[in-house]
């Protein structure tokens, strides 16, 4: 059995190089405490390693300096985040408790498993079925926005973190897509569907993406760890660009339930990157949850930690009610369709094939909803750039989540999934 415990170091109490096998560099009381931990668990092999391996410590420091200069704020201390990799048959919680008691550890928790969170359209035969792009209150008003300069996303970059894609789909051929690591076979159905919602090509086939001219990148969270996938995205994206994190925890909560992920996401937003994440498909009331470090997702609490990502819930397509599996709470900024999303797909498809490579008539989940919101963000940023301005992450979130002009759910007081963007109104406020 192998697993990983994430820790946050008390950096005021310990100086340690940011490297793998860092336990070998411990000295004094810290070294003694580590040896006591190892002795207490003789059936386990323990090693202290860095979480972020895709960049050197010098590159990581430069990244944090860039976040400071762009935002004028102090980013999270990413050097304080490390991992204890464990191999052996032991009780996980007992070890977590022991690690938490180390004098140089601020908090510790088991790393959660990650899972996938399930322009001229006249010549695209399935476009009329994409009602989520159409007029409010059923759609995000993309059809209106496409009449404005920049709305195709040509000057916007977009990155998608999932597992594996089928890039030879007829609606993805010709798209400007860069593979930043190895796409993993066997996961094409979900990833291809989400990618198509955002950037399916404006051709005479299938569907059309919300922003078909964006410059895209795909990053597999199986070929790299999720933290390192974030760093790969940073190498491609610039301030104002869009990152879609199509991941949730193993118990179907938002991926930022892990504090180290929340800190990393906040760092990305301080770099100016617009981050979009699913609220998760577990039907949880997020206001009732605490992260392992004691921080909350309830905006009304003193211990609320804001990653500054745009968090997305899911609604029923026609009734506008929160769909039963969608997580909800004050932290959820936006929602979109969580069912009946017509998009690209890849075999094996659970739904009716509508074009030669299995067009998908029934995609959904907070994954599908998040991809719709990512498309809305790309449209809005493209229009902003055409007007020679740039929407920072906080401003983008404010525009897409403002309840005074965006589309409310059927029962906002009970649904708690934010609003669905109305781009016809949002563009008036850029």
Residue pairs with C-beta under 8 A, 6 or more apart in sequence:
1 87
1 88
1 89
1 90
2 85
2 86
2 87
3 86
3 92
3 110
3 111
4 83
4 84
4 85
4 86
4 110
4 111
5 83
5 84
5 86
5 95
5 96
5 99
5 108
5 109
5 110
5 111
6 51
6 81
6 82
6 83
6 108
6 109
6 110
6 111
6 258
6 259
6 260
7 81
7 82
7 83
7 84
7 99
7 105
7 106
7 107
7 108
8 80
8 81
8 105
8 106
8 107
8 108
8 259
8 260
8 293
9 16
9 80
9 81
9 82
9 104
9 105
9 106
10 103
10 104
10 105
10 106
11 77
11 79
11 80
13 30
13 103
13 104
14 26
14 30
14 104
16 22
16 25
16 26
16 30
17 25
17 57
18 50
18 57
18 60
18 79
18 82
19 25
19 50
19 57
20 47
20 49
20 50
20 53
21 47
21 48
21 49
22 48
22 49
22 50
22 82
23 34
23 46
23 47
23 48
26 34
26 48
29 103
30 103
30 104
33 102
33 103
33 104
34 48
34 102
37 46
37 98
37 99
37 102
38 46
40 98
41 88
41 90
41 95
41 98
43 88
43 89
43 90
44 86
44 87
44 88
44 90
44 95
45 86
45 87
45 88
46 84
46 85
46 86
47 84
47 85
48 82
48 83
48 84
49 82
49 83
49 84
49 85
50 82
50 83
51 81
51 82
51 83
51 225
51 227
51 260
52 60
52 78
52 81
52 227
52 228
52 231
53 225
53 228
54 224
54 228
54 231
54 232
55 63
55 231
57 79
60 78
60 79
63 231
63 234
63 267
63 271
64 75
64 78
64 267
66 271
67 73
67 75
67 267
67 270
67 271
68 74
68 75
68 270
70 239
70 270
70 271
70 272
71 270
71 271
71 272
73 270
75 266
75 267
75 270
76 263
76 264
76 266
76 267
78 263
78 264
78 267
80 106
81 260
81 263
83 111
84 99
84 108
86 95
92 110
93 110
96 108
96 109
96 110
99 105
99 108
100 107
100 108
102 108
106 293
107 259
107 292
107 293
107 294
108 292
109 258
109 259
109 292
109 293
111 258
112 249
112 250
112 251
112 255
112 257
112 258
113 249
113 250
114 221
114 226
114 247
114 248
114 249
114 250
114 255
115 247
115 248
115 249
115 250
115 252
116 162
116 163
116 187
116 190
116 191
116 246
116 247
116 248
116 367
117 246
117 247
117 248
117 255
117 277
117 278
117 280
117 281
117 365
117 366
117 367
117 370
118 190
118 281
118 363
118 364
118 365
118 366
118 367
118 368
119 146
119 151
119 152
119 202
119 208
119 212
119 213
120 146
120 202
121 127
121 130
121 133
121 143
121 146
121 202
121 208
123 203
123 204
124 202
124 203
124 204
124 205
124 206
124 207
124 208
125 204
125 205
125 206
125 355
126 206
126 207
126 342
126 354
126 355
126 359
127 133
127 207
127 208
129 207
129 342
129 361
130 207
130 208
130 342
130 343
131 138
131 139
131 317
132 138
132 139
132 140
132 317
132 336
132 337
132 341
132 372
133 139
133 140
133 142
133 143
133 208
133 210
133 375
134 141
134 142
134 143
135 141
135 143
135 144
136 407
136 420
136 422
136 424
137 320
137 407
137 420
138 317
138 318
140 210
140 336
140 372
140 375
140 376
140 420
140 421
140 422
140 423
141 421
141 422
141 423
141 424
141 425
142 151
142 210
142 375
142 376
142 379
142 423
144 423
144 424
145 151
145 379
145 380
145 383
145 423
145 424
145 427
146 152
146 379
148 383
148 386
148 427
149 383
149 386
149 387
150 382
150 383
150 384
150 385
150 386
150 387
151 211
151 379
151 382
151 383
152 202
152 211
152 212
152 213
152 214
152 382
153 199
153 210
153 211
153 212
153 213
153 214
153 378
153 379
153 381
153 382
154 213
154 214
154 382
155 382
155 385
155 386
156 211
156 214
156 215
156 240
156 241
156 242
156 378
156 381
156 382
156 385
157 214
157 215
157 216
157 217
157 236
157 237
157 238
157 241
157 242
158 198
158 199
158 211
158 214
158 215
158 216
158 217
158 241
158 242
158 243
158 244
158 374
158 378
159 180
159 216
159 217
159 218
159 219
159 233
159 236
159 237
159 241
159 242
159 243
159 244
160 191
160 194
160 195
160 198
160 216
160 217
160 218
160 219
160 244
160 246
160 374
161 219
161 220
161 221
161 226
161 229
161 230
161 233
161 243
161 244
161 245
161 246
161 247
162 187
162 190
162 191
162 194
162 195
162 218
162 220
162 221
162 246
162 247
163 183
163 184
163 187
163 190
163 191
163 220
163 221
163 222
164 183
164 184
164 185
164 186
164 187
164 188
164 191
164 220
164 222
165 172
165 183
165 188
165 191
165 192
165 195
165 218
165 346
166 172
166 188
166 192
166 346
166 357
167 173
167 175
167 177
167 179
167 183
167 218
168 357
169 192
169 196
169 344
169 345
169 346
169 357
170 203
170 205
170 206
170 355
170 356
170 357
171 196
171 200
171 201
171 203
171 205
171 206
171 207
171 208
171 209
171 344
171 355
172 192
172 195
172 196
172 199
172 200
172 201
172 344
173 201
174 201
174 203
175 199
175 200
175 201
175 212
175 216
176 213
176 214
176 215
176 216
177 195
177 199
177 216
177 217
177 218
178 215
178 216
178 217
178 218
178 236
179 217
179 218
180 217
180 218
180 219
180 232
180 233
180 235
180 236
181 219
181 220
181 223
181 224
181 229
181 232
182 220
182 223
183 191
183 218
183 220
183 223
184 220
184 222
184 223
187 222
188 346
188 347
189 345
189 346
189 347
189 348
189 349
189 350
190 246
190 367
191 218
191 246
192 344
192 345
192 346
193 341
193 343
193 344
193 345
193 346
193 360
193 363
193 367
193 368
193 371
194 244
194 246
194 343
194 367
194 368
194 370
194 371
195 216
195 218
195 344
195 371
196 207
196 209
196 343
196 344
196 345
197 209
197 210
197 341
197 343
197 344
197 363
197 368
197 371
197 372
197 374
197 375
198 209
198 210
198 211
198 214
198 216
198 244
198 371
198 374
198 375
198 378
199 209
199 210
199 211
199 212
199 213
199 214
199 216
200 206
200 207
200 208
200 209
200 212
200 343
200 344
201 208
201 209
201 212
202 208
202 209
202 212
202 213
205 355
206 344
206 354
206 355
206 359
207 342
207 343
207 344
207 359
209 375
210 372
210 374
210 375
210 376
210 378
210 379
211 375
211 378
211 379
211 382
214 242
214 378
214 382
217 233
217 236
217 237
219 229
219 232
219 233
220 229
221 229
221 247
224 232
226 247
226 255
226 261
227 260
227 261
227 264
230 243
230 264
230 265
230 268
233 243
233 268
233 273
234 268
234 271
234 273
237 243
237 273
238 272
239 271
239 272
239 273
239 390
239 392
240 272
240 273
240 274
240 381
240 384
240 385
240 390
240 391
240 392
241 273
241 274
241 381
242 273
242 274
242 276
242 374
242 377
242 378
242 381
243 268
243 273
243 274
243 275
243 276
244 276
244 277
244 370
244 371
244 374
245 255
245 265
245 275
245 276
245 277
245 278
245 309
246 278
246 367
246 370
246 371
247 255
247 277
247 278
248 254
248 255
248 278
248 280
248 281
248 282
248 366
249 255
249 257
249 258
249 280
251 282
252 280
252 281
252 282
252 283
252 284
252 325
252 327
253 280
253 282
253 284
253 286
253 289
253 327
254 277
254 278
254 279
254 280
254 286
254 297
254 311
254 327
254 331
255 261
255 277
255 278
255 280
256 262
256 265
256 277
256 307
256 309
256 311
257 289
257 291
257 297
258 291
258 292
259 291
259 292
259 293
259 295
259 305
262 291
262 295
262 305
262 307
263 307
265 275
265 277
265 307
265 308
265 309
266 306
266 307
266 308
268 275
269 275
269 307
269 308
269 309
269 393
269 394
270 308
272 390
272 392
272 393
273 393
274 310
274 377
274 381
274 391
274 393
274 396
274 397
275 307
275 308
275 309
275 310
275 393
276 309
276 310
276 312
276 370
276 373
276 374
276 377
277 309
277 310
277 311
277 312
277 370
278 311
278 312
278 365
278 366
278 367
278 369
278 370
279 286
279 311
279 312
279 313
279 314
279 326
279 327
279 328
279 329
279 331
279 332
279 366
279 417
280 326
280 327
280 366
281 314
281 325
281 326
281 327
281 365
281 366
281 367
282 325
282 327
283 324
283 325
283 326
283 327
283 328
284 327
284 328
285 327
285 328
285 329
285 416
286 297
286 298
286 327
286 328
286 329
286 330
286 331
286 332
287 296
287 297
287 298
287 300
287 329
287 330
287 331
287 416
288 298
288 329
289 296
289 297
290 296
290 303
291 297
291 305
294 303
295 303
295 304
295 305
296 303
296 304
296 305
297 304
297 305
297 329
297 330
297 331
298 304
298 329
298 330
298 331
299 306
299 330
299 331
300 330
308 393
308 394
308 397
310 333
310 334
310 373
310 377
310 396
310 397
310 400
310 401
311 331
311 332
311 333
311 334
311 418
312 332
312 333
312 334
312 335
312 336
312 366
312 369
312 370
312 373
312 418
313 322
313 326
313 327
313 328
313 332
313 334
313 335
313 338
313 366
313 369
313 415
313 416
313 417
313 418
314 322
314 323
314 325
314 326
314 335
314 336
314 337
314 338
314 339
314 364
314 365
314 366
314 368
314 369
314 417
315 321
315 322
315 323
315 326
315 335
315 336
315 337
315 338
315 369
315 409
315 410
315 415
315 417
315 420
316 322
316 323
316 338
316 339
317 337
317 338
317 339
317 340
319 410
320 407
320 408
320 409
320 410
321 409
321 410
321 411
321 415
322 328
322 335
322 409
322 411
322 414
322 415
322 416
322 417
323 338
323 339
323 364
325 338
325 365
325 366
326 335
326 338
326 366
326 369
326 417
327 366
328 415
328 416
328 417
329 416
330 416
332 416
332 417
332 418
333 397
333 400
333 401
333 418
334 373
334 400
334 401
334 406
334 417
334 418
334 419
334 420
334 421
335 369
335 409
335 415
335 417
335 418
335 419
335 420
336 368
336 369
336 370
336 372
336 373
336 376
336 420
336 421
337 364
337 368
337 369
337 372
338 364
338 365
338 366
338 368
338 369
339 362
339 364
339 368
340 361
340 362
340 364
341 360
341 362
341 363
341 364
341 368
341 372
342 354
342 359
342 360
342 361
342 363
343 359
343 360
343 363
343 368
343 371
344 357
344 359
344 360
345 351
345 353
345 357
345 358
345 359
345 360
345 363
346 357
346 358
347 357
347 358
349 358
349 360
350 362
351 360
351 361
351 362
351 363
352 361
352 362
353 359
354 360
354 361
373 400
373 421
376 400
376 421
376 423
377 396
377 400
379 423
380 391
380 396
380 399
380 400
380 421
380 423
380 426
380 427
380 430
381 390
381 391
381 396
383 427
383 430
384 390
384 391
384 430
387 430
389 430
391 399
391 430
399 421
399 426
399 429
399 430
400 406
400 419
400 421
400 426
401 418
401 419
402 419
402 426
402 429
403 412
403 418
403 419
405 422
405 425
405 426
405 429
406 419
406 420
406 421
406 422
406 425
406 426
407 419
407 420
407 421
407 422
408 419
409 415
409 417
409 418
409 419
409 420
